[in-house]
Amino acid sequence: MLPLRMLGIGLLMFSLCDADTACSEKHNPLSLDPPEIIGEYGTEVLVNCTSTVLHDGMYWRVRNESFVIEVQENFIGQSVLLSDWNVTAECKIKLNESHECSKELEITTYKNPEVLSSIKLVHATPKETQYELKCDTINVAPLQNLIVKWYKNDKLIKTNFFNDTTKTPVNESSVLPVTVSRGEEVQIRCEAQLNLVPHGLQLPVVFQTLNVLAQYPPELNPKKDIDYIVASQDGEITLECKAEGNPPPVFHWTYNGMTMSESSNTLNITRVNASATYTCTASNYLGKTTKQIFVRVIQREAVPAALPTAEAATPEAEDCPLTLTPSEIVVRFGDPASVNCSTSATNAVGMGWESSVGGTGFVPPPIVTWMVAKLEDWTAVPSCFVTLNTTDDKQCSKSPTVILYKTPDTVSISAVHPGPMVEGTDFHLKCDVNNVAPVQNLKVKWYRDNETVSEQMFLHTNTTPQNVFSTLIITAKRDYNGSLYRCEAALHLGPNGPEFIPTETSEPYTAIVHYKPFIKDCPSSYTAVEHKLSMDTLPCSSEGNPPPIVQWYHQGKLINSSEPLTRFGTGKYTAAVGNSLGSISTSVEITVEYEPSFNCMDHYEIEMNVGFQTKCEPEGNPAPSLTWFKDGTLVDSPLRWTKHDSGKYLLKATNKHGTAEHTVHLDVLYAPQFGEGNSNKEMSLGENVTLACSAEGNPTPSIHWIWNFSSAANLKETTMGRQTIITITRATSTNAGVYICVATNKVGTMTRSVTLVMKGSSATPMAVIWGLIIVLIILTILIAMVLLHNRQKKHGQYSFVPANTKDGSNVPMTTMSEGGTA
């Protein structure tokens, strides 16, 4: 009969196969409840694990950290904190000392996005406007579950899906082109949602709505660009300029080319005294339109006393034989003034000056002078008269034009409303000119730095000093930040005025413009060297006012931007830049390069004909080139190692950032090898027979014999060095049979057989027959082991090498390589 112990090999092999099958995907004895976790980043979840088989230990492994092993339990729970975007968790059981089974928990960590919508004008015509709408989803994960939908007046018009399998939070954008006709009002809504319904979770929709109108430049209404108005001198009129546009237009009025202070669509003139052309300009950022209004002033029959004109004081002035020298004087308040008055009439009886100051009374002709040492009377209107020797003592008179002026006491700038300018909005500056006369001769000019930006004249007719102001409307731009604004008040007194125009200038007003942050010169990708770059030194700048706060994120986490990056820092970095007016973000792919290094042991055991590259590979970026040296000589790294390759090697790794060296001793292991194969040997009855068996291998193999019958008293097994010898004293027929030499080390096992036959025997002994049967059985088991070994190599499991080989049981009949842990 086949010995029972010989069947043990088959049972063991099949038990190992059963263990392997029991832990397959189809027959896994572990179950998880729930089998899948979907949780928001930062939350904690609980999962239970149940085993349906007996085991030697059951435990959880989370983030590569093993927890307490439970031996008596078939049910264990575990909490998992979702504070890591790449968190892993698996439940494991030990089926025996060398075999484990595991079940990995499927984890989906999510973060619901924030939505920011913006609108950009692409093109506008009087009939329609083209926009580009942008929907930014901020800090969303996982991206592949994000769905962005666009609605126009509650009707779905576009859906975006994303295929990026990135697990960490990212920013993503969806763009929608929209055309809106004039008169049409459109409501556009952007919705963002993480679709986790297939996983059993319904998340809320995040959305933002924009109302979109067509934009167009201003148009006059009615479409009439010239108007004519007739007004009486010194009368009051109101000019109107009707225009519509989107955005609503801003109105500016000019008078004979000079900007006026009114900024509405109407202009009120309290005392109109001369014909003039007024121009209204309606503008928005898309364009402008202008309208001209011609005002014709009709003279009244009498000239008002408050507004004397040269040689027009009396109806007879043109025929009055008087000459004024000069006919017009311009006098600074408090300065002396004088005008000569002469007559050419031969019948003049007398002449003189009438005035509130400087009057002369009646004096003989032909000349009389009006003279004031300090002219300070704003109401003084001197008049020279002459009396002629006629029947009715005719008297006539003439008055010079006297312009008494005073430069302003102060000229200053202030903001109409406190606070800084904000980009894109109107800001009003006020220039106060105090105690100046005459106002109708005053021109206020505005400067931004050294550029003239506005001029204004005044319509006041008062001749006494007045306090007036001019307003400058600024549509703030970021480029204006830090600009110096000043206003200049100048009295334009005509050709008889001072040689240099009297001018007073305000102190400068420094513009502070607040604007949203923007990012400039930021690369989409950047390569740095380890420890040589921190994110705050990246060539990527941002501007804004107030100065923006810059925060850098990596894998969804806020990082210290001043900390130098290490080799583990390669990846996408997102900068969030914000101030009180808004925020913006940008992403940069950073590649961190570093010099080579080794993280290897000093000694390795490798099997013959197995590659070594995966055991000691250098790290570095760019990937370093690796060279091998043995005994100072450059050698090629063999793809398969032989038993002669053992020894000490110097490994040298090089890239553009440096070189690293590592010395390693390689011990090439190989299964036992016999010097000869299977053989037959004859023996004579009573003969002393010796069977020797030796093998080489690394490690040195252990060698022993097995045979297919019970031990005989005349048989002895001894070991001498690397050789094991069977000695048979006085052989008998019972000593005939198959003797198997087994050589074993941790790499594998090898056998050779010797068939011992009694010389002269005509029949085949039963021992030989049983020996052949055993060989066949062992060959069958060998085939099963080879199949199992190949399967284990595919699954990364283990091989079995028996320990007891003395009595003929559990003996494989071929060389085996140990692919796993026994």
NUGUTOR-379603 format. One record per residue: residue in one letter; y, z negated, x of N, C-alpha, C in turn. Coordinates in steps of 0.05 Angstrom, whole numbers, plus 5000, padded with zeros to 4 digits. Example, Ala and Ser with C-alpha at 12.3 -4.5 7.8 and 13.67 -1.06 7.14 Angstrom:
<sites>
A488648445264491048445246493448445264S495548585257497948575273500148435258
</sites>
This chain:
<sites>
M497650005017500050005000502550005017L504750115005507350105019508349825020P508949715043509849435045512349395027L512449155015514749094997517349095011R517249005036519848985050520949265056M519249465057520249735060521849835036L521149735012522649804988525449674988G525749465004528349325004530749505011I530149685030532349875038533350025013G531450144999532250304975533750134955L532749884950534149714930536949654939L537249594965539849534975541749774973M540650004980542350244978543250294950F541450264931542150304903544050094893S543749844903545649634895548449694904L548649804928551249884939552450114922C550750304915551650524898552650414872D551150214860552050094835554749964837A555149814860557749684864559949894865D559450114878561450324880562050444853T559850494838560150614811561550424792A561050154795562249964777565249944781C566250034804569150024809570450294807S569150484795570350754792572450744770E574050944769576250964749575050944721K572651064718571451074691570150814683H569150664703567650424696568950174709N571650174711572949944723572549694706P571549474717571049234701573649074695L575949164706578449014702580049154680S581348984663583149094643585748924644L587949064639590648934640591848934612D593148714606594548694580597348584585P599448744581599249034573598449204597P597349444592596549614615598949744629E601249734616603649854628606049684621I607849654641610249484637612749664638I614449634618617049764618619149544615G620749504636622749284635625349364648E627449224639630149274651630349134678Y631749264696632049154723633148874721G631848684736632748414737631348234718T629748344699628248174681625548094692E624147904679621547814687619547874665V617247974673615148044653612647904660L610847874640608247734643606047924637V603947934654601648104649599147944654N596947994638594447864640592348054650C590447944666588248104677585647974669T583748144659581148044650578948204665S576848064674574548184686572148164668T570548374667568148374650565548334666V565848284692563548244709563847984725L561647884735561747654753562947734780H564147554793565547624818565647384836D566447434861566647224881569547134885G571347234868574147154870575947354856M578047254843579847424827582647344833Y584447544839587147474846589047704841W591647654842593847854839595047904866R595948154870597448224894600048364884V602348244890604948344881606748374905R607948614908609648674931608248614958N605748694960604148654984603748364991E604048184971603547904975601347814956S599247694968596947604952597447324942F596547274917596847014905594046864905V594046634894591646454896589146594884I586946574899584446694889583046504870E582446594846581046434826578046524826V576346324830573446384832572046344805Q572946144790571546074765572646204741E574846364744576146484720575546784719N575346884694575147164689577747264676F579847094675582347164662584547024677I586447184688588747064702591247214694G593447064693596047184686597947184710Q599947344709601847364731604547454720S606747324730609447414723610447594746V611847804738612947994757615948024752L617547964773620447984771621248274779L622548404761623348684766626048694781S626048584805628448584821628248784844D626148944844625749134865624949394851W626349614858625849874844623149984851N621849894872619249994880617149774879V617449584861615549364859612849474851T610749354863607949424856606449174850A604449194833602748964825599949064819E597948924829595149004822593448754821C591548764803589548554799587048634815K585848444829583548504846581348294842I578848384845576548204845574848274869K573448064879571448104901568748124888L567448364890564748394879562648264897N563148274923561448144943563148104968E561848024990563347965014564848205025S563848445019565048675032566148885013H566148824987567049024968568948904948E571149034943573148954924573649164903C574649084880575349264859578149194850S579849394843582649334836583549504813K585549414800586849554777589849524781E591249754785594149744790595649754764L597749594762599449584739601549804740E601749954719603850164718606450024710I608550054727611149924723613350124722T614850114701617250284698619650094696T621450104716623849944716626250124708Y627750034688629950214679632550074680K634650234679637450134676638850334658N639850224636641250394617643950484629P644750734624647150834639649750754625E651850784640654550784630655451074628V657251134609658051414604661051424608L661951614624664851674628665251974623S666952034603667552314596670252394606S670552634615673152744624673353024615I675853124614676453394604678253534624K677653784629679153934649679954204636L682554264637683554514626682754744645V681454954634680755184650682755404647H683355474622685155694616686355664588A688855724585690155694559691755944553T691556044529693156264518694456164493P696356314482697656234457695656204434K693256334436691356334414689056134418E688156084442685955914447686055784474T684455564477684455414502681555374510Q681055424536678355384547678355124564Y676454944557676154694571673454674585E673354504605670754424617670554124613L668654034597668153754592665953654610K666353424621664353304640663553034630C660952994629659852734620658352614644D659452404655658252264678656652024669T654052024676652351794671652151634696I652951384695653251214719650951014720N649750994744647750784749645450794728V644051014728641851054709639151074724A637050954714634350974725632350914704P629951054704629351284722630651544710L631551714728633051954720631352144703Q628752164709627152354695626852294665N627552054657627351984629630052014615L632152094629634852124618635052374602I636252354578636952584561639852564555V641352774560644252794554644553004532K645852924510646353104488649353134483W650153384476652853444469653053514439Y654953404426655453464398658253564393K658453774377661053874369661353834339N663253664332663553584303660853504291D659453334306656853214297654553414296K654953654308652853854309651853874338L649253844342648153854369648454144380I649654164404650054424415648854454443K648054234456646854264483645354004489T643054044503641453824512640653864541N640953654557640253664586637953474591F635953584606633753414616633853414646F632653214659632853194688629953144699N629353294721626653284732626453114757D628653004766628652844790626952594786T625052544804623252314801624252064815T626752064823627851834837627651584819K626651364830626451114815628950954815T630550974836632950804839635250914823P637250754816639550844799641151064814V641951264799643551484809645751544789N647651704798649751814781649152104776E649352194751648752474744650852574725S651352834726653452954710652353184693S653553214670652953444653655553574645V655753844647658253984642657954164617L659954164600659954324576662554494574P662354754574664754914569665354934539V667854904531668654904503671155074500T671255244480673655404473674655304446V677155234444678455134419680655324412S680655414386682755594376685155424368R687455554369689955424361689755334332G690555094327690454974301687754844295E685854864312683254744309683154484323E682054284310681554024322678553974323V677553924348674753904353674053624364Q671953514353670953254363668453304379I668553244405666253284423665153004431R662552984428661252724434659052774455C659052604475656952614495655152364491E652552404488650752184485648752184508A648251944519646251914540644251704531Q641651764535639551574527637151604546L635951374553633451374567631151404547N629651614549627451654530624951514540L624651274530622251114537620451074512V620951234491619351204467616351254472P615551454489612751484495611451234507H613151064519612150814531612450574511G613350634487613550424467616150274466L618350394478620850254479623150434470Q624750344451626950504440629550374451L631050514467633550404479635950514463P638150364463640550464448641750704462V643150864445644551094455647351004465V648051104489650751054500652351314497F654751294486656251544480659251504484Q660651724486663551724487664551974473T666751944458667752164441670552254450L670952514451673552624458674552804435N677052774428678352954409679753174425V679153414419680053644435681753824417L684153874426685954054412686754294430A687354514418688354734434691054674446Q691554754470694054714483695454974488Y698054974485699555224488702455154496P703755344510706455294519708355284495P710755164499712655144477713555414467E714055414440715155654427717455574409L719555744409721855674393721155714363N722355544347721955564318724655514304P725855714293724955994291725156134319K723856364321723756504346726356654351K728356494357731056604362732056474387D732556634408733256514433736256514439I737956614420740856604423742056524396D743956334397745456254373748456264380Y749956304359752956304362754056104342I755855924352757055714336760055724341V761655704319764555684320765355394314A766955274332767755004328770854974332S771954784319774854724322775254554347Q777454604360778054444384778254144377D777153984395776953694392775153614368G773653804358771853734336769153624347E767553534329764853434336762753624326I760853694343758653874335756053764346T753853844332751153774341749554034344L748554074368746954314374743954234371E742354424360739554364355737754574368C735554484379733654664392730854594382K729754754365727054694354724954854368A722954714378720654844392718254674388E715954804387713354654385711454754407G709754564415707754624436705854394438N703654434453701754214458700954224487P701654024503702953764495705753814484P706753624468709453654457711553694480P713353884476715153954497717253744503V718253754527720553584536722953764536F725253664526727653834524729753754545H731053954556733153914576735554104568W737953984570740354134563741954184589T743154414591745054464612747554584600Y749854524614752454614605753754764629N754055024625755055194646753555154673G750855114670749155084693748754804702M750154604690749954324698748154184679T746254014690744553854673746053634658M745453604633746753394617744753164612S745852934603744152694601742352704577E742952844556741252844533738552974539S736352864528733752974533732153014507S733453004485732053054459732553344451N731553414428731953694420734653744406T736353534406739053564395741053474416L743453594415745653524433748153484417N749253234419751653164404754053174422I756153334414758653354430760853234412T762053014422763952874405766653014404R767553134426770153274426769753534442V769653744429769254004442772054124447N772654194471775354284477775454554491A773154674496773154934509770655094501S770855354499768555514494766655504518A764155494512762155464533759455554523T757555584543754855654537753055414543Y751455334524749655114527746755224526T745155134545742355234546740455004542C738555054524736454854518733854964530T732454804546729854874557727754684546A725654794533723354644523720954704541S719754504552717654554572715354354569N712954444576710754264582709354384606Y707054274614705954364640704654644638L704554754613703455024610705655234612G708155164608710255364609712855254597K714755434593717355354582718555584567T720555514550722055714536724955624535T726855804534729655724534731155854510K733255714503734955804481737855764489Q739555974486742355944492744055934467I745955754467747755714445750655754455F751955964444754756014452756555874432V758255694443760155554426762955664431R764155774410766855874411768755674399V770755594414772655394405775155524395I775955464370778455564359780655364364Q782955464376785155284383786555194358R787454944357789054844336791954924340E793654894320796454984321798054824341A797654574343799054394361797154274381V798154244406796554124427796853824425P794753674425794953374423796553264447A798153054440799852934461798252814483A795852734477794152604497793152804517L793353064510792253264529794453464536P796553384551798753564558797753784576T798854014574798154234591800654334605A800454444628802754534643804354734628E807154694628809054874616808554924587A807354724573806754764545807554524529A809454364539810254124525811854184500T813354394500815054474477814554764471P815154844446814755134439816455314456E818655214468820455384483819855374513A817555254520816955204549816955464564E815855674553815655924567818456044573D820455984555823156084559825055894573C823955664580825655454592826155514621P828755524630829355604657828955374677L826455264678825855044696823455134714T823455034738821255084757820254824768L817654774765816454524775814954584801T815554414821814254454847813154184856P810454154858808454334848808054304818S806754504805806354484776803954304769E802154254790799954074785799653894810I799253634805798753454827796253294822V794753234843792353064841792952814858V792952584845793852344858791652124856R791152004878789251774878790751534866F789351384850790451154837791650964858G794450914853795850734871797250874894D796851144896798251294917800951384906P802951464924805551574915805151844903A807151924885807052184872809952284869S810352544871813052664867812752954859V814653044842814853324833817753394832N818553624844821253724842821553904818C823853864805824554034782827254164787S827354424787829854574791830354764769T832954844765833655034744835255264756S834755494744836255734753838455804733A838755634712840755694692843555624703T845455814698848255774707849855604688N848755584663850255434643848955164638A847455064659846254804656848354594658V848254414639850154194638849053954654G846453904650845253674664842153694661M840853534676837853534675836853254683G834253214680833052954687830052944681W828952714687826052664682825752434662E823952484643823152274624820252204630S819851944634817051854640816951554638S814551454632814151164631814651034658V814251194679814951094706816251324721G818351264737819651464753821751624739G822651544715824751694701827351684716T829051894712831551914728834051894710G833851934685836251944669837552224671F840052264661841452524660843052554686V842352764702843652804728844653094729P846553154747847553424749845353614760P845453864751843554064762844354134791P842854274807840654444797837854334803I837654084814834953984822834853684818V832453594809831953314805828953264812T828453024824825752964833824652724818W822152764808820652534796819052414819M819352154823818052024846817151744838V814651694845813451424840812151334866A812851084874811750984899808750924897K807950814874805050764869804350834841L802951054837802351144810799850994801E800250824781798150664770798150664740D799750844728799950854699798351094690W796051034676794151244667795351404644T797551294631798651444608801151594615A801951594641804451724649804252024645V806252134630806352424626809352504632P810052544657812852614664813652884652S816152894643817253134631820053184642C820553424653823253494664824753654642F827153574636828753714615831353814627V832554004613835154114621836754164595T839454104597841254154574843054384581L843154584563844754834569847354824553N849354944565852054954552851955184532T851055124508850955314486852255184462T852555354442853955254418852355014406D849755024409848154804398847054614419D848154634444847154464466844054464468K843154714471840154744472839054594495Q836654474490835254314510832254404510C831254434534828354504537827154334559S824454334561823154164581820454294589K819554204612816954274623815654024635S812854004633811353784645809353884665P809153754688807053834707804253714698T802153834709799453724705799053504725V798653264716798253044734795352944730I793752964751791052864750790852614767L790652384754790452134768787452064769Y786552014793783651974796783051704810K780751614805779851374818776851404824T776051354849773251364856771851114845P769151134840767750914827767650664845D767750434831767450184846764550164857T762650234841759850214850758250454839V756250534854754250734845751550614852S749950574832747350444836745150564819I742650534829740250644815738550404806S737450434782735550234772733550374754A731250244750729250354732729950274704V729650464685730250394657728150194647H725650234654723550044646722349934672P721849674673720749564698717849654703G717049634727714349704734714249964750P711950024762711750264779711450514762M711850744775711250994763708251034761V707251174740704451234737704151534736E702351634753702051924755701552054728G702952274723702552414698704252324675T705752104678707451994657710352024666D712152014646715052034651716151754659F717851764678719151524688722151574689H723751384679726651424677728151254698L729751394714731551254732734451284721K735951074724738751074714740651044737C742651214738744751194758747251094744D748150854750750550744739752950794757V755050924745757550984759759750824745N760850624759762650434746765550484754N767250484733770150484737771050734752V770650964740771251224752773051384733A774851544744776551714727777451944744P777952174731777252244703774352324702V772952244680770052284678769452584676Q771152744663770553024660770453174686N771553054707771353174734769053064751L767552894739765352764753762752924752K761552964775758853084777757052884791V754752834778752752654789750352824798K749652794823747552954835745252764844W742752834836740452674843738952804866Y737952634884736352724907733652584908R731652724914729052604922728652674951D728852464968729052504997731552685002N731152915013733553085018733653325000E732053314978731953544960733553474935T735353654926736753624901734953674878V734753484859732853514837734253534810S736853454809738253474784741253444788E742853564771745753534771746753494742Q748853344739749853294713752953274712M754153404692756953374687757253224661F759753134655760252964632762353094614L762153054588763953174569766152984560H766352754571768352564563771152674569T773052614551775852714555777752484561N776752244562778552014569779552044597T782051984601783251994628783251734642T782551514627782551254640779751194652P779451004670776950954683774750874662Q772450974666770150934649767750844665N765950714651763250664662761350864650V760051034666758151234655755551204670F753551344660750951344674749551614670S747851664688746151904687743251824688T741651954673738751894672737152124684L735352054702733452254713730652194703I729452404691726752374680724852494701I723052334710721152414731718352414719T717052644720714152654714712752584741A711652344742710752234767708352384778K708452434804706252544819705652364843R703052374851702252194873703852264899D704652514901706152594925708952464926Y709852364903712552234903712451944913N710051834916709751554925711151524952G712951334953714451284978716951454981S717451634962719851804964722351634959L724651714971727151574967728851734948Y729551604926731351734906734151614910R736251784908738951684908740651864891C742851754881744651914865747451914878E748752134875751352174888753452244866A755652084866757752134846760152254861A760852494852762952644865765052734845L767652714851769852794834770853074844H770253274827771053544834773853594821L775953564837778653564827780153824830G778654034836779954294837781254354864P782654584865783954674890786154494900N787354344882789554164890788553884897G785953854896784853594902784653544932P783553324940783353254968781653464983E782153475009780753675025777753615024F776953365025774153285023773753164996I771653264982771153164954770452874955P771852704940771352424939768452374929T766852244945763952204939763051924945E761551814927760251554931757251584927T755651454943752751484942751451214938S749351214922747850964916746050884940E745150644939743050564957740450704948P738650764966736150914958734350734941Y732950874924730850744907728150844916T726450664925723850744935721850774912A720751004908718851054886716150944893I715050784875712350694877710750824855V708951004862707351154843704551054843H703550964820700750884818699151124808Y696851164820695151384812692251314816K690551454801687751414802686751474831P684551344838683451404865682251684866F682251794889680752044894679552024922I677452184925675952184950676352444964K676752434990677252685005675552675031D674952915040673652955066670952805067C669552785045667052635045664752835046P663052825066660853015068658652955048S657153155040654853115022652453005037S652353055063650252945080651352875107Y650052695120651052595146648752485163T648852555188646752455207648052255226A646852025228647951815246645751705264V646651555284644751425303644551135295E642251025297641750745290643650565304H644750375289646650175298649350285306K649750545303652350665310654050735286L653050695262654550765238654350545218S656650465207656750305182658150475161M657750415136658850595115661850585115D663050375124666050365124667150525147T665450625166666450805187665651095182L664251145160663551425153666151585150P666151835161668552005157668852095128C669651895112669951945083672151755074S674451875066676751705059677351725029S678651525020679551514992682451424991E683851514971686551434967686951364938G688951204933689751114906691850904908N693150854887695250654886695150524858P694550264857694050074878691750164896P691750074922689650144940686850094927P685150284926682550254912680650074928I678849954912676649804924674249984927V673149994950670850174956668349994958Q666250064942663749924944661550124948W659750064967657550244973654950134961Y653350314950650750234938648550394951H646250264955643850394966641450294950Q640050484939637750414922638550224899G640950274888641850124866643049854872K643049784898644049514906646649544922L648449354917650949344932650349254961I651449394980650849335008653449245022N653049125045655349055062656149305078S658449425071659149685083659849665112S660249425123660949395151658449345169E656149325156653749265171652549525182P652049555208650949795219648249865206L647750125203645250215191643050215211T640650145201638350145218636550385210R634350405224632550635219631450635190F631550405177630550395150632650465130G634950545139637250605122637450885113T635651065120635851345111635551355081G637251515069637151555040639851615028K640051605002642451664987644251414984Y646751444991648751234988650851324969T651651144951653651214930656051034934A658451154936660951004938662250994911A662750754901664250714876667150634884V669050794878671850754886673450714860G674950494859676350434834678850264839N680750314821683050134819683650094789S686049984783686549914755686950164737L687250394749687650634733685150804729G683050744743680650904739678750874763S676551014761674551004783673251274787I672051304810670751554817668451484836S666451654837664151594855663351854869T662051814891660852044906658451944921S656552124926654152054940653852214966V652652074985652252205012649352145020E647952355028645252325039645552265069I644652015076644851925104642151945117T642052075140639652085157640251915182V638651705186639051535209637051615230E638051705253636251775275636151545295Y633851525309633551305327631551385350E631751245371630051305395627151225389P625351345404622451285400621750995405S619650915392618550655397615550655389F614050475400611250445394610850175380N609050175360608249925347605249925347C604049915370601149945373599949715389M597349685386595949485402595449595431D594649415448594149495475591249595480H589549545461586749625464585649735438Y584349955439583150075415580250155421E578650115401575950215401575850455382I575050675392574850915375572151035377E571251165356568651285356568751555368M566651625381566451895393566652105371N568052325377568452545359570352475336V571852265338573752185318576552195330G578552305316581252325327582552055329F584452035348585951785353588851785344Q589852025336592752045332593751855311T592251805290593251635269593351345276K592051265299591950985306594350895321C595551065337597850975353599851215355E601351235334603351445333606151325339P607751455355610451345360612251385336E614151205332616251235312618751345325G620251495310622751605320623851815302N626451865303627652075287629952195304P629652455311627552645303624852555313A622752665301619952605309619652655339P618852445354618652485383616252655391S616452785413614252915426612652715441L609952735440608252535453606552665475T606652545499605052635521603252415530W600852485541598852295550598452325581F598252095593597752085622595351905627K593551995645591251835653591151835683D591251595694591351575724593651735735G595951735722598351875732598352175728T596252285715596052565711596452635681L598052835676598452925648595853035637V595052945614592553045601593253115573D591553295562591753365533590353155517S591553085495590252895476588053055462P585452985467583353145454583253095424L582453295409582153265381579653095374R577653115391575252945388574652815415W574052555414573652415439570752405446T570252425473567452405483567052145497K564552085504563951825516565051795544H565952025555567152015582570151965582D571351945558574251925556575251635556S573551445558574451165559576251125583G578250945581579950885603582750795595K584550775614587250685609589050925608Y590750945588592551165583595451075581L597351235591600151185588601151395567L602251295545603451465524606451465528K607551705528610451735531611551895508A613351775492614651905469617551965475T618452205469621152285476622452435453N624952365447626752535430629552525442K631452645428634052675440635552405444H634452195433635851935435634551755456G632351835468631251675489628251715492T627051535508624151555515622951275513A620451265503619051005501616251055514E615250845527612550855539610850635529H608250685528606350475519603650525533T602550315544599950335558597850235539V595750385536593550315518590850365532H588950195527586250225537584550315514L583150545518581450665498578550615506D577050505487574250465491572750645471V571550865481570351055463567450955456L567050895431564450795422562751035412Y560151015418558351225407555651095401A554351225382551751125372549651155395P547450995392545351015412544251295416Q543551355440542351615447539851565464F537651705455535051685470534951915490G533551855511533052055532530852255524E529152175506526952345497526552325467G525152515456524752515427522052395419N521252455394518652355384516352465400S514152315402511952405418509252305407N507052425416504352335409502952245436K501252045433499951945457497051865451E495151945467492351875464491751625480M489851465469488951235484485951215482S484751085502481851045502481250765493L478850725482478050465473477950275497G479250045495479249845516481349895537E482850115533484950175553487450005549N488749935571491349805569493550015565V495049995544497150195537499950075539T501750225550504550135552506350345538L508050255519510050435506512850325513A514450485526517150395534519250555519C521350425512523650545497526250455509S528050645516530650575526532750765513A535250675511537350835499540050745511E541850935512544650865520546450885496G548650745497550650745475552850555482N555050565467557350385471558250285443P557850035438556849815456553849865462T552949715483550149735491548349665467P546549855460544949805436542749595440S542049465418539649295418537349475411I534949425424532649605421530249425413H528749525393526249385385524349585372W521949505372519849685360519049575333I518249765315516949685290514449855287W512649745272510149895267509149835240N507249985231506449975202504049805197F503449605213501149435208501849165219S500248975211500748695220500448665250S501748475260501648425289498748385298A498048505321495348465332495548275356A493348135361493347945382493648075409N492748325411492848455437495448615441L497448575424500048725425502248535432K503948615451506148445459508648615464E511048525453513648665457515448505475T516348635496518148495515520548675520T522848545528525348695534526048635563M526548855577527448835605529949015608G532248875611534749035613535249195588R535649455591536249635569533649755558Q531349655565528749775558527049565544T525849645522523949475507521249595509I519249435516516549535522514449405503I512649565493510349465478507949485497T506549265500504149265517501749205499I499749395500497249355485494949305505T493749075503491549005521488849065508R487249235523484549305512484749415484A485849645482486449775457483849805440T484249765414482149815395483150025375S481350095357482050305337484350205319T484549935315486649835297489349865310N489449925336492049965348493150245345A491550425334492550695329494550695306G496550865308498550885287501250975297V503250945280505951035287507650805296Y508750825320510550615331513450735331I515350585320518050685317519850505334C521350635352523350495368526050525354V527350295350529950295336532150195355A534150365360536450285377538850255359T540350025360542549975342544949865357N547249965350549749825357551649855333K554149765335555849765312556850035303V556250235320556950505312554850625294G552350565300550150685285547450605295T545350715283542550665290541150925294M539350925314537751165320534851075324T533051255316530151195319528651415333R526551345345524651545355521851425351S519851595347517151495341515151585362V513151425365510851495383508351455366T506751665363504251655347501951605367L500651385364498551305383495851375370V494251545382491651645371489451565390M487151475378484851395394483451655404K483051675430481851915442479051955431G478352205424475652265414475252215385S477252115371476952065342477052325328S475052385310474952635295476452625269A476752395258478152365232480852225237T482652295220485252175221485151895212P485951705228485851425219487651365196M486951185179488651115156491351005166A491350885188493950775198495851005203V494651225214496451455219497451575193I495551595174496351705147498551525135W498151265136500251085125502851115141G502551155166504951195182506451445174L504951655169506251905160507651865133I506251715115507451655089510051505092I509951305110512351145115514651315125V513851495144515951675155517251835133L515551945114516652105092518551925075I517651685069519351505053521951445067I521651395093524151335108526051575108L524851815111526552055110527952085083T526452025062527752035035530051835033I529551595043531751395042534051485060L533351615083535351725101537251915086I536052105071537652295056539552155037A538451945023540151795004542451655019M541851545043543951415058546051605068V545151845076547052045085548952125062L547752165038549452225015551451995009L550351755010552151525006554251505027H553551555052555451535074557751735070N556951985063558952195058560852115035R559652005014561251924991563151694999Q562151505015563851285024566151385042K565651585058567751695075569951805058K569151935035571152045017572751815004H571451594997572751384982573851165001G573551195027574650995046573250735044Q570550725039569150465036567650395061Y564950325059563650215082560850325085S559650285109556850355114555350095120F552750115118551049875122549249915146V549249725164547449725187545749485186P543049505184541349275181541149105206A540548855202540348665224537448615232N535548585212532748515219531048775220T530048825242528549075245525749025258K524948775258522548705273519948785257D520048735231517548755217517149015201G518849205206518449465193519949505168S521349305157522849335132525749395139N527149525119529949585122530649745147V529049935153529550095178530350375171P532950455176533650735172532450895195M531851155189530451315208532251525221T534751475222536551665235539051525244T540651655259543151545268545151525245M546451285242548551245222551151165235S553451265225556051175235557150975216E558250765226559350565209562150645201G562550725176565150815167566750605155G565650365150567150155137566449885148T567049685134566649405143564049305130A562249205146559749095135560148825124
</sites>
